[in-house]
Amino acid sequence: MKLELFQFEKLDYFIRFPDGYRDGEKYPVIVFLHGAGTRGDDIEILRNHVFFKEIAKHADFPFIVVAPHCKKNMWYDVFERLKRLVLYVANSTFADKSRIYLMGASMGGFGSWQLAMSLPELFAAVVPICGGGL
């Protein structure tokens, strides 16, 4: 599993590329929003998140995963940047625009609902886990 760190408008995020990733090909993309327990000043905490541990068990997992990291005591104050990041990713050369998926757990579930309501035409499916809508 290749997990690389990037930054967009001072918002840190990981991209997990599938095994056998090839430049120029289009891939389905999962945008994963973590919960409040993963916030902090060190994005490396995301490497050990159960989501990444589970997908690492599947060598043939064909998705690109984009996982922005929320700093301590923040989330909704970065929402506009998060929207721009998602649009940037959707327009990336690797993204299959017809297969952009969004999921989030707890605080990320709330963020998933809010993103889905803000950009309803973008996502093929949305999976908010333990998060209500606003």
C-alpha positions in Angstrom: 0.0 0.0 0.0 1.5 3.3 -1.1 0.3 6.2 1.2 1.7 9.6 0.2 1.4 12.9 2.1 0.1 16.0 0.2 -1.1 19.5 1.2 -3.8 21.6 -0.4 -4.3 25.2 0.9 -2.6 24.2 4.2 -4.9 21.2 4.6 -2.8 18.0 4.9 -4.1 14.8 3.3 -3.0 11.3 2.4 -3.5 9.7 -0.9 -3.5 5.9 -0.9 -2.7 4.6 -4.3 -3.6 1.0 -5.2 -1.0 -1.6 -5.9 -0.1 -1.5 -9.6 -1.1 2.2 -9.9 -0.3 3.6 -13.3 -0.1 7.3 -14.2 -2.7 8.2 -16.9 -5.2 5.7 -15.9 -8.6 6.6 -14.3 -9.4 5.1 -10.9 -12.5 5.2 -8.6 -11.8 7.5 -5.6 -13.0 7.3 -2.0 -12.8 10.5 0.0 -12.5 9.4 3.6 -13.2 11.8 6.5 -12.0 10.6 9.9 -13.7 11.1 13.3 -12.9 13.6 16.1 -10.6 11.1 17.8 -8.1 11.3 15.0 -7.8 15.1 15.0 -4.5 16.5 16.0 -1.2 18.0 15.0 0.3 14.8 13.5 -1.3 13.4 10.3 0.7 10.2 10.9 -2.1 9.1 13.2 -4.2 8.4 10.1 -1.7 5.7 9.0 -2.9 3.6 11.9 -6.6 4.3 11.4 -8.7 1.1 11.2 -9.9 2.1 7.8 -6.4 2.0 6.3 -5.6 -1.2 8.2 -8.7 -2.9 6.7 -8.1 -1.9 3.1 -4.4 -2.9 3.5 -5.6 -6.5 3.9 -6.8 -6.4 0.3 -3.9 -6.2 -2.2 -6.4 -5.8 -5.0 -8.3 -2.9 -3.5 -8.6 -0.9 -6.7 -9.6 2.5 -5.3 -7.5 5.7 -4.7 -8.3 6.9 -1.2 -8.0 10.6 -0.3 -8.0 11.3 3.5 -7.7 14.9 4.7 -6.6 15.4 8.2 -8.3 17.7 10.6 -6.2 19.6 13.1 -7.1 19.6 16.8 -10.3 21.4 17.7 -11.2 22.1 14.1 -13.5 20.7 11.3 -16.2 23.0 10.1 -13.9 26.0 10.0 -12.0 24.2 7.2 -15.2 23.1 5.3 -14.7 25.5 2.4 -11.1 24.3 1.9 -12.4 20.7 2.2 -14.9 21.4 -0.6 -12.2 22.8 -2.8 -9.9 19.9 -2.1 -12.6 17.4 -3.1 -13.2 19.3 -6.3 -9.5 19.4 -7.0 -9.3 15.6 -6.5 -12.3 15.0 -8.7 -10.6 16.9 -11.5 -7.2 15.2 -11.0 -5.9 13.1 -13.9 -6.3 9.9 -11.9 -9.9 10.3 -10.9 -12.8 8.6 -12.7 -15.4 11.4 -12.2 -18.3 9.0 -12.5 -16.9 7.0 -9.5 -16.2 9.5 -6.7 -17.3 8.1 -3.3 -17.5 9.8 0.0 -17.4 8.2 3.5 -16.8 9.4 7.0 -17.0 8.2 10.5 -18.6 10.1 13.4 -17.4 13.7 12.9 -16.4 12.7 9.4 -20.0 11.3 9.0 -21.3 14.8 9.7 -18.8 16.2 7.2 -19.9 13.6 4.6 -23.5 14.7 4.9 -22.5 18.4 4.6 -20.3 17.7 1.6 -23.0 15.6 -0.1 -25.5 18.4 0.4 -23.1 21.0 -0.9 -21.9 19.0 -3.9 -24.7 16.5 -4.7 -23.8 16.0 -8.3 -20.3 15.0 -7.5 -20.7 11.7 -5.6 -21.7 8.3 -6.9 -22.4 7.2 -3.3 -22.1 8.6 0.2 -21.5 6.5 3.3 -21.8 8.5 6.5 -21.1 6.3 9.6 -22.4 7.5 13.0 -22.8 11.1 11.9 -26.0 13.1 11.5 -26.9 15.7 9.0 -27.0 19.4 9.7 
